[in-house]
Amino acid sequence: MKDILYGELGIIGMEGCEGFTAQVDNYIREWRGSRESFLVGAECPRFGSGEAKGLVTRSVRGLDLYIICDMFNYGVTYKMRGKAHEKSPDDHYADLKRIVGAVEGKARRISVIMPMLYEGRQHKRSSRESLDCANALQELCDYMGVDNILTFDAHDPRVQNAIPLKGFECIQPSYQMIKAMVRNVPDLKIDKDHLMIISPDEGGMGRCIYYSTMLGVELGMFYKRRDFSRIVDGRNPIIAHEFLGDSVEGMDVLIVDDMISSGESMIEVASQLKELGASRIFINATFGLFCNGLEVFDQAYADGLFSKVFTTNLIYRTKELKAREWYCEVDAYKYIAYFTDTLNHDMSVSSLLDPAEKIHKLLAKYKFGQAK
């Protein structure tokens, strides 16, 4: 059964994802004992005006094709009128459409692996505004022929309702995060007397409920009190973070969220937890954008507000970030390879989407090691 493929496998890595894609390819080649790479070359060369085209360097006819793209890789640049420009998410999305357009009608099936969902935070309408995430999903799937979207920790996975007849998998890297924590914090005591999970806002409670259930610890949250009388940078500014939950005094605390954008809210939450008597604070976010630079985290770390920050390697990370003493990178490449290999064999991914059994085994092994 496992040897029956949906189609011959092909993997395209968009610009900026070359290392990512090579790792996925290496895992699958090792599992299958293949000496041949599954990678398909593709590029988006640009004219001096900034216009571009999608180009695939070999035939994709009949392939079960997986396109890996990082929409938030600002480390990729292009030249326009002789000047270098960082690629914005819009630029990456346009290039993705170019490559899909180059292979559509030839590949047997097209799946897009987009770890951080393009325009994922623009998923609902609260006034007269665009619904960019839903529009992008519909454009890719209903118009351009993409069959599956695989993304991680979507800001609101209900956006999949925009493409109800297409595949949409919202993957949670919970197991990878917990494994990274127990490896990097060997003296962490995972029980109700020593550890507590904190959601920095009400929107992330579902994610934190899963962590608290898996780890068997208590849960707390912060409520963002906003000023709805004015809008700053497109949103209502936060007036204060109000804590709801049991005492954190003397407890290690794990703050869990989907992303770190500017980091200001996360630092404020950590500061308030310290004022409430929390011991060590660990920050866990799937995506580390650090839009306002690393200095605010450097200062907070120097002030003792937190001990470690954990984010995945699913999006671009600078060398400066990876060199920080307070930063721990969580490897999720193998997880992507599992999904790619399983889908290519046209098998169910249910066990991959729910890693509860793996988490329980990991924690049992960890606590047994502590007991020894």
The 8 nearest C-alpha neighbors of each residue, nearest first, counted from 0:
[[1, 2, 3, 344, 4, 346, 345, 5],
 [0, 2, 3, 344, 4, 346, 345, 341],
 [1, 3, 0, 4, 344, 31, 5, 343],
 [4, 2, 1, 0, 344, 5, 345, 6],
 [5, 3, 344, 6, 343, 2, 345, 7],
 [6, 4, 343, 345, 344, 63, 3, 7],
 [7, 5, 63, 4, 62, 8, 61, 343],
 [6, 8, 62, 63, 9, 4, 61, 5],
 [9, 7, 63, 62, 6, 64, 37, 343],
 [8, 10, 64, 37, 38, 62, 63, 39],
 [11, 9, 38, 65, 39, 64, 37, 66],
 [12, 10, 66, 39, 38, 65, 67, 13],
 [11, 13, 67, 16, 20, 17, 66, 68],
 [12, 14, 68, 16, 67, 15, 11, 17],
 [15, 13, 16, 12, 17, 42, 75, 68],
 [14, 16, 17, 75, 13, 72, 69, 74],
 [17, 15, 19, 12, 14, 13, 18, 20],
 [16, 18, 20, 19, 12, 15, 21, 14],
 [19, 17, 21, 20, 16, 22, 15, 12],
 [18, 20, 16, 22, 17, 21, 23, 332],
 [19, 21, 23, 17, 12, 22, 18, 16],
 [20, 22, 24, 18, 23, 19, 25, 17],
 [23, 21, 25, 24, 19, 20, 18, 26],
 [24, 22, 336, 20, 26, 25, 21, 332],
 [23, 25, 21, 27, 22, 26, 28, 20],
 [24, 26, 22, 28, 23, 27, 21, 29],
 [27, 25, 29, 23, 24, 28, 30, 22],
 [26, 28, 30, 24, 29, 25, 31, 336],
 [29, 27, 33, 25, 31, 26, 30, 32],
 [28, 30, 32, 26, 27, 31, 25, 33],
 [31, 29, 27, 28, 32, 26, 33, 25],
 [32, 30, 28, 33, 29, 27, 26, 34],
 [31, 33, 29, 28, 30, 34, 27, 35],
 [34, 32, 28, 31, 35, 29, 36, 30],
 [33, 35, 36, 32, 28, 29, 31, 37],
 [34, 36, 33, 37, 28, 38, 32, 24],
 [35, 37, 38, 34, 24, 28, 33, 25],
 [38, 36, 9, 10, 8, 24, 35, 39],
 [39, 37, 10, 36, 9, 11, 40, 24],
 [38, 40, 11, 10, 9, 41, 37, 57],
 [41, 39, 56, 55, 38, 11, 57, 42],
 [42, 40, 55, 54, 56, 39, 11, 43],
 [43, 41, 54, 53, 44, 55, 40, 14],
 [42, 44, 53, 52, 51, 54, 45, 94],
 [45, 43, 51, 52, 42, 46, 53, 54],
 [46, 44, 51, 50, 49, 43, 47, 52],
 [45, 47, 48, 50, 49, 51, 44, 79],
 [46, 48, 79, 80, 49, 45, 78, 81],
 [47, 49, 46, 79, 50, 80, 45, 78],
 [50, 48, 79, 47, 46, 45, 51, 78],
 [51, 49, 46, 45, 48, 52, 47, 79],
 [52, 50, 45, 44, 43, 46, 49, 53],
 [51, 53, 43, 44, 97, 54, 45, 50],
 [52, 54, 97, 43, 98, 42, 101, 94],
 [53, 55, 42, 41, 43, 56, 52, 101],
 [56, 54, 41, 57, 40, 42, 101, 53],
 [55, 57, 40, 41, 54, 58, 39, 42],
 [58, 56, 55, 59, 39, 40, 41, 54],
 [57, 59, 60, 56, 55, 105, 39, 102],
 [60, 58, 106, 62, 61, 105, 57, 102],
 [59, 61, 105, 106, 62, 58, 107, 102],
 [60, 62, 107, 106, 59, 105, 6, 63],
 [63, 61, 106, 7, 107, 64, 59, 6],
 [62, 64, 6, 108, 8, 107, 7, 9],
 [63, 65, 9, 109, 62, 10, 108, 8],
 [66, 64, 10, 110, 111, 109, 11, 9],
 [65, 67, 11, 111, 112, 10, 12, 110],
 [68, 66, 112, 12, 13, 111, 11, 113],
 [69, 67, 13, 113, 70, 16, 112, 12],
 [70, 68, 71, 72, 314, 113, 16, 114],
 [69, 71, 88, 91, 72, 68, 117, 92],
 [72, 70, 88, 69, 73, 314, 315, 87],
 [73, 71, 315, 74, 69, 70, 75, 15],
 [72, 74, 75, 86, 85, 71, 87, 76],
 [73, 75, 72, 76, 85, 315, 15, 86],
 [76, 74, 73, 86, 85, 15, 72, 77],
 [77, 75, 85, 84, 86, 83, 74, 78],
 [78, 76, 84, 83, 79, 85, 86, 75],
 [79, 77, 83, 82, 81, 84, 80, 49],
 [78, 80, 49, 47, 81, 82, 48, 83],
 [79, 81, 47, 82, 48, 78, 49, 83],
 [80, 82, 79, 78, 83, 47, 48, 77],
 [83, 81, 78, 79, 80, 84, 77, 47],
 [84, 82, 78, 77, 76, 79, 85, 81],
 [85, 83, 76, 77, 78, 86, 82, 79],
 [86, 84, 76, 73, 75, 87, 77, 74],
 [87, 85, 76, 73, 90, 75, 84, 91],
 [86, 88, 90, 89, 85, 73, 91, 71],
 [89, 87, 70, 91, 90, 71, 92, 86],
 [88, 90, 92, 87, 91, 93, 86, 70],
 [91, 89, 87, 93, 88, 92, 86, 94],
 [92, 90, 88, 94, 70, 93, 89, 95],
 [91, 93, 95, 89, 94, 90, 88, 96],
 [92, 94, 90, 96, 95, 91, 89, 97],
 [95, 93, 97, 91, 96, 92, 90, 98],
 [96, 94, 92, 98, 97, 93, 91, 99],
 [97, 95, 99, 93, 94, 98, 100, 92],
 [96, 98, 53, 94, 100, 95, 99, 101],
 [97, 99, 53, 101, 100, 95, 96, 94],
 [100, 98, 96, 102, 101, 97, 103, 95],
 [99, 101, 97, 98, 103, 102, 96, 143],
 [100, 102, 98, 99, 103, 53, 97, 54],
 [103, 101, 99, 105, 100, 106, 104, 98],
 [104, 102, 100, 105, 99, 101, 106, 144],
 [103, 105, 106, 102, 107, 144, 60, 100],
 [104, 106, 60, 103, 102, 59, 61, 107],
 [107, 105, 60, 61, 62, 59, 108, 102],
 [106, 108, 61, 62, 63, 105, 60, 109],
 [107, 109, 63, 106, 64, 146, 110, 62],
 [110, 108, 64, 145, 146, 65, 63, 106],
 [109, 111, 147, 65, 146, 148, 145, 64],
 [110, 112, 66, 148, 65, 113, 67, 147],
 [113, 111, 149, 67, 66, 148, 114, 150],
 [112, 114, 150, 68, 115, 116, 111, 149],
 [115, 113, 150, 151, 313, 112, 116, 69],
 [116, 114, 113, 151, 150, 117, 153, 70],
 [115, 117, 119, 113, 150, 114, 118, 153],
 [116, 118, 119, 70, 115, 132, 88, 92],
 [119, 117, 132, 121, 120, 131, 116, 122],
 [120, 118, 116, 117, 121, 132, 122, 154],
 [119, 121, 118, 122, 154, 132, 155, 123],
 [122, 120, 118, 119, 131, 123, 132, 130],
 [121, 123, 120, 132, 119, 130, 158, 133],
 [124, 122, 121, 130, 125, 120, 158, 129],
 [123, 125, 126, 128, 130, 129, 127, 122],
 [124, 126, 123, 127, 128, 129, 122, 130],
 [127, 125, 128, 124, 129, 123, 130, 233],
 [128, 126, 125, 124, 129, 130, 123, 233],
 [129, 127, 126, 124, 130, 125, 123, 131],
 [128, 130, 131, 124, 127, 121, 123, 134],
 [131, 129, 133, 132, 122, 121, 123, 134],
 [130, 132, 134, 133, 129, 121, 118, 135],
 [133, 131, 118, 135, 134, 122, 119, 130],
 [132, 134, 136, 161, 135, 131, 130, 137],
 [133, 135, 131, 137, 132, 136, 138, 130],
 [134, 136, 138, 132, 137, 133, 131, 139],
 [137, 135, 133, 139, 138, 134, 140, 132],
 [136, 138, 141, 134, 140, 135, 139, 162],
 [137, 139, 135, 142, 136, 140, 141, 134],
 [140, 138, 143, 136, 137, 145, 142, 141],
 [141, 139, 145, 144, 137, 143, 138, 142],
 [142, 140, 137, 138, 143, 144, 139, 145],
 [141, 143, 138, 140, 144, 139, 137, 145],
 [144, 142, 139, 140, 145, 141, 138, 100],
 [143, 145, 140, 142, 141, 146, 139, 103],
 [146, 144, 140, 109, 139, 147, 143, 110],
 [145, 147, 109, 110, 165, 140, 144, 166],
 [148, 146, 166, 110, 167, 145, 165, 111],
 [147, 149, 167, 111, 110, 166, 112, 168],
 [150, 148, 112, 168, 167, 113, 111, 169],
 [149, 151, 114, 113, 169, 116, 170, 115],
 [152, 150, 170, 114, 169, 153, 171, 115],
 [151, 153, 171, 170, 169, 257, 154, 150],
 [154, 152, 156, 155, 151, 169, 116, 119],
 [153, 155, 119, 120, 152, 156, 257, 122],
 [154, 156, 153, 157, 158, 122, 119, 120],
 [157, 155, 158, 153, 159, 154, 169, 152],
 [158, 156, 159, 155, 160, 161, 122, 153],
 [157, 159, 160, 156, 161, 122, 155, 133],
 [158, 160, 157, 161, 162, 156, 167, 163],
 [159, 161, 163, 158, 162, 157, 133, 156],
 [160, 162, 159, 133, 158, 163, 137, 136],
 [163, 161, 160, 165, 159, 164, 137, 136],
 [162, 164, 160, 165, 161, 159, 166, 167],
 [165, 163, 162, 166, 160, 161, 146, 141],
 [166, 164, 162, 163, 146, 147, 167, 140],
 [165, 167, 147, 148, 146, 168, 164, 163],
 [168, 166, 148, 147, 149, 159, 165, 169],
 [169, 167, 149, 170, 150, 148, 166, 147],
 [168, 170, 150, 151, 152, 153, 149, 156],
 [171, 169, 151, 152, 168, 352, 150, 172],
 [170, 172, 152, 173, 151, 169, 352, 174],
 [171, 173, 175, 174, 176, 170, 331, 285],
 [174, 172, 176, 171, 175, 177, 210, 354],
 [173, 175, 177, 176, 172, 358, 178, 354],
 [174, 176, 178, 172, 173, 177, 179, 329],
 [177, 175, 173, 179, 174, 178, 172, 180],
 [176, 178, 180, 174, 179, 175, 173, 181],
 [179, 177, 175, 180, 181, 176, 174, 182],
 [180, 178, 176, 182, 177, 181, 329, 183],
 [179, 181, 177, 183, 182, 178, 184, 176],
 [180, 182, 184, 178, 185, 183, 179, 177],
 [183, 181, 179, 180, 184, 185, 178, 177],
 [182, 184, 180, 181, 185, 179, 327, 178],
 [185, 183, 181, 187, 186, 180, 182, 179],
 [184, 186, 187, 181, 182, 183, 180, 369],
 [187, 185, 184, 188, 369, 181, 183, 189],
 [186, 188, 184, 185, 189, 181, 251, 194],
 [189, 187, 193, 190, 186, 194, 366, 251],
 [188, 190, 194, 187, 193, 214, 191, 216],
 [191, 189, 192, 216, 193, 194, 188, 215],
 [190, 192, 216, 193, 194, 217, 215, 195],
 [193, 191, 190, 194, 250, 216, 189, 195],
 [192, 194, 250, 191, 190, 251, 188, 189],
 [195, 193, 251, 250, 252, 189, 191, 190],
 [194, 196, 252, 217, 216, 218, 253, 251],
 [197, 195, 218, 253, 252, 211, 254, 219],
 [198, 196, 254, 219, 220, 218, 253, 199],
 [197, 199, 220, 200, 255, 203, 204, 254],
 [198, 200, 221, 220, 197, 268, 254, 256],
 [201, 199, 221, 222, 198, 202, 203, 223],
 [200, 202, 203, 204, 222, 220, 221, 198],
 [203, 201, 200, 204, 205, 198, 199, 154],
 [202, 204, 201, 206, 205, 200, 198, 256],
 [205, 203, 207, 206, 201, 202, 208, 198],
 [206, 204, 208, 207, 203, 209, 202, 201],
 [205, 207, 209, 204, 203, 208, 210, 256],
 [208, 206, 210, 204, 209, 205, 198, 211],
 [207, 209, 205, 211, 210, 206, 204, 212],
 [208, 210, 212, 207, 206, 211, 213, 205],
 [211, 209, 207, 213, 212, 208, 214, 206],
 [212, 210, 216, 208, 214, 215, 209, 213],
 [211, 213, 215, 209, 210, 214, 208, 216],
 [212, 214, 210, 211, 215, 209, 355, 358],
 [215, 213, 211, 212, 216, 210, 189, 190],
 [214, 216, 212, 211, 213, 190, 191, 217],
 [215, 217, 191, 211, 214, 190, 195, 194],
 [218, 216, 195, 191, 211, 196, 219, 215],
 [217, 219, 196, 197, 195, 211, 216, 244],
 [220, 218, 244, 197, 243, 196, 198, 245],
 [221, 219, 198, 197, 243, 199, 242, 200],
 [222, 220, 242, 200, 199, 241, 240, 243],
 [221, 223, 241, 200, 240, 201, 224, 242],
 [222, 224, 240, 200, 225, 239, 237, 221],
 [225, 223, 239, 238, 237, 240, 222, 226],
 [226, 224, 237, 238, 236, 227, 235, 223],
 [225, 227, 228, 236, 235, 238, 237, 229],
 [226, 228, 235, 229, 225, 230, 236, 234],
 [229, 227, 226, 230, 235, 225, 236, 231],
 [228, 230, 227, 235, 226, 231, 236, 234],
 [229, 231, 235, 234, 233, 232, 236, 228],
 [230, 232, 233, 234, 235, 236, 229, 237],
 [233, 231, 234, 230, 235, 236, 229, 237],
 [232, 234, 231, 230, 235, 236, 229, 128],
 [235, 233, 230, 231, 232, 236, 229, 227],
 [234, 236, 230, 227, 226, 229, 225, 231],
 [237, 235, 225, 226, 231, 234, 238, 230],
 [238, 236, 225, 239, 224, 223, 226, 235],
 [239, 237, 225, 224, 226, 236, 240, 223],
 [238, 240, 224, 237, 223, 241, 225, 222],
 [239, 241, 223, 222, 221, 224, 242, 268],
 [240, 242, 222, 221, 239, 223, 243, 224],
 [243, 241, 221, 220, 222, 240, 244, 219],
 [244, 242, 220, 219, 221, 241, 245, 222],
 [243, 245, 219, 220, 242, 246, 218, 247],
 [246, 244, 247, 219, 243, 218, 217, 248],
 [245, 247, 248, 244, 275, 276, 250, 277],
 [248, 246, 277, 250, 249, 276, 245, 275],
 [247, 249, 276, 277, 250, 246, 275, 278],
 [248, 250, 278, 277, 276, 247, 251, 193],
 [251, 249, 193, 278, 277, 247, 248, 194],
 [250, 252, 279, 194, 278, 193, 280, 277],
 [253, 251, 280, 195, 194, 196, 250, 281],
 [252, 254, 281, 196, 282, 280, 197, 255],
 [253, 255, 197, 282, 283, 198, 196, 281],
 [256, 254, 283, 198, 284, 253, 207, 282],
 [257, 255, 284, 258, 203, 283, 254, 198],
 [256, 258, 284, 285, 152, 286, 154, 255],
 [259, 257, 286, 284, 285, 256, 287, 260],
 [258, 260, 287, 262, 288, 289, 261, 286],
 [261, 259, 288, 289, 262, 290, 258, 287],
 [260, 262, 290, 291, 289, 263, 259, 288],
 [263, 261, 265, 259, 260, 264, 266, 289],
 [262, 264, 266, 265, 261, 267, 295, 260],
 [265, 263, 267, 266, 262, 268, 261, 199],
 [266, 264, 268, 262, 267, 263, 269, 199],
 [265, 267, 269, 263, 268, 264, 270, 262],
 [268, 266, 270, 264, 269, 265, 263, 271],
 [267, 269, 265, 271, 270, 266, 264, 272],
 [270, 268, 266, 272, 267, 271, 304, 265],
 [271, 269, 267, 273, 268, 272, 304, 266],
 [270, 272, 274, 268, 273, 269, 267, 275],
 [273, 271, 275, 269, 274, 270, 277, 268],
 [272, 274, 277, 276, 270, 275, 271, 269],
 [273, 275, 271, 272, 276, 270, 277, 269],
 [274, 276, 272, 273, 277, 248, 271, 247],
 [277, 275, 248, 273, 274, 249, 247, 278],
 [278, 276, 248, 273, 249, 247, 250, 272],
 [277, 279, 249, 251, 250, 276, 280, 248],
 [280, 278, 251, 306, 252, 305, 277, 281],
 [279, 281, 305, 252, 306, 251, 253, 278],
 [280, 282, 253, 307, 306, 305, 308, 252],
 [283, 281, 308, 254, 253, 309, 307, 255],
 [282, 284, 309, 255, 254, 308, 310, 256],
 [285, 283, 256, 258, 257, 310, 286, 255],
 [284, 286, 310, 257, 311, 258, 287, 283],
 [287, 285, 258, 284, 310, 311, 288, 259],
 [286, 288, 259, 310, 289, 258, 284, 285],
 [287, 289, 260, 290, 259, 286, 258, 261],
 [290, 288, 260, 261, 292, 291, 287, 259],
 [289, 291, 261, 288, 260, 292, 262, 259],
 [292, 290, 261, 289, 293, 262, 260, 295],
 [291, 293, 289, 290, 294, 295, 261, 296],
 [294, 292, 296, 295, 297, 289, 291, 320],
 [293, 295, 297, 296, 292, 298, 291, 299],
 [294, 296, 298, 297, 293, 299, 292, 262],
 [297, 295, 299, 298, 294, 293, 300, 266],
 [296, 298, 294, 300, 295, 299, 301, 293],
 [299, 297, 301, 295, 296, 300, 302, 294],
 [298, 300, 296, 302, 304, 301, 297, 295],
 [301, 299, 303, 297, 302, 298, 305, 304],
 [300, 302, 298, 303, 299, 297, 304, 296],
 [303, 301, 299, 300, 304, 298, 305, 297],
 [304, 302, 300, 301, 305, 299, 306, 298],
 [305, 303, 299, 302, 300, 270, 269, 273],
 [304, 306, 280, 303, 300, 281, 307, 279],
 [307, 305, 280, 281, 279, 325, 300, 303],
 [308, 306, 325, 281, 326, 305, 282, 309],
 [307, 309, 282, 326, 283, 327, 281, 325],
 [308, 310, 283, 327, 328, 282, 284, 326],
 [311, 309, 285, 284, 328, 286, 287, 329],
 [312, 310, 329, 313, 285, 328, 330, 286],
 [311, 313, 314, 330, 329, 328, 331, 310],
 [314, 312, 311, 114, 331, 315, 286, 332],
 [315, 313, 312, 69, 316, 71, 72, 286],
 [316, 314, 72, 317, 71, 313, 312, 74],
 [317, 315, 320, 314, 318, 321, 312, 287],
 [316, 318, 319, 320, 321, 315, 74, 322],
 [317, 319, 321, 320, 322, 316, 323, 315],
 [318, 320, 322, 317, 321, 323, 316, 293],
 [321, 319, 317, 322, 323, 318, 316, 326],
 [320, 322, 318, 319, 323, 326, 317, 316],
 [321, 323, 319, 320, 318, 324, 326, 317],
 [324, 322, 320, 326, 325, 321, 319, 297],
 [325, 323, 326, 322, 327, 307, 321, 320],
 [324, 326, 307, 323, 308, 306, 327, 300],
 [327, 325, 308, 323, 324, 307, 309, 321],
 [328, 326, 309, 308, 329, 325, 310, 307],
 [327, 329, 310, 311, 309, 312, 330, 326],
 [330, 328, 311, 310, 179, 312, 176, 331],
 [329, 331, 312, 332, 311, 328, 175, 333],
 [332, 330, 334, 333, 329, 311, 312, 335],
 [333, 331, 335, 334, 330, 23, 336, 22],
 [332, 334, 336, 335, 331, 337, 23, 26],
 [333, 335, 337, 331, 332, 336, 338, 172],
 [336, 334, 332, 338, 333, 337, 339, 331],
 [335, 337, 23, 333, 339, 334, 338, 340],
 [338, 336, 334, 340, 335, 339, 341, 333],
 [339, 337, 341, 335, 336, 340, 342, 334],
 [338, 340, 336, 342, 337, 341, 343, 335],
 [339, 341, 343, 337, 338, 342, 336, 344],
 [342, 340, 338, 344, 343, 346, 339, 337],
 [343, 341, 345, 344, 339, 340, 346, 338],
 [342, 344, 340, 345, 341, 5, 4, 339],
 [343, 345, 4, 341, 342, 346, 5, 3],
 [346, 344, 342, 343, 5, 341, 4, 347],
 [347, 345, 344, 341, 342, 348, 343, 1],
 [346, 348, 349, 345, 341, 342, 350, 351],
 [347, 349, 351, 350, 352, 346, 341, 338],
 [350, 348, 352, 351, 347, 353, 354, 346],
 [351, 349, 353, 352, 348, 354, 347, 355],
 [350, 352, 348, 349, 353, 354, 338, 337],
 [351, 353, 349, 350, 170, 354, 348, 171],
 [352, 354, 350, 351, 355, 349, 356, 171],
 [353, 355, 357, 356, 351, 358, 352, 174],
 [356, 354, 358, 357, 353, 359, 213, 174],
 [357, 355, 359, 358, 354, 360, 353, 361],
 [356, 358, 360, 354, 359, 355, 361, 174],
 [357, 359, 361, 355, 356, 360, 174, 362],
 [358, 360, 356, 362, 361, 357, 363, 355],
 [361, 359, 363, 357, 358, 362, 364, 356],
 [360, 362, 358, 364, 359, 363, 365, 357],
 [363, 361, 365, 359, 364, 360, 366, 358],
 [364, 362, 360, 366, 365, 361, 367, 359],
 [365, 363, 367, 361, 362, 366, 360, 368],
 [364, 366, 362, 368, 367, 363, 361, 369],
 [367, 365, 369, 363, 368, 364, 362, 370],
 [368, 366, 370, 364, 369, 365, 363, 371],
 [367, 369, 365, 371, 366, 370, 364, 363],
 [370, 368, 366, 367, 371, 365, 186, 185],
 [369, 371, 367, 368, 366, 365, 364, 363],
 [370, 368, 369, 367, 366, 365, 364, 363]]
